[in-house]
């Protein structure tokens, strides 16, 4: 894991990993804020999501 991933989103300070009541979280030793662990294991497929393709009208020749 890169050091950039362990930077506080509030101040950019170093984060320390902590465990309390069975929950893992990050703690910034610069601004004294608790930062939740934000991870995405998988992105759900959303029905009707746009693929970026725009339908084009047929051209008569």
Secondary structure, DSSP 8 states (H G I E B T S, - for coil): --GGGGB-TTT--BEEEEEETTEEEEEETTT--EEE----S-----TT---S---------
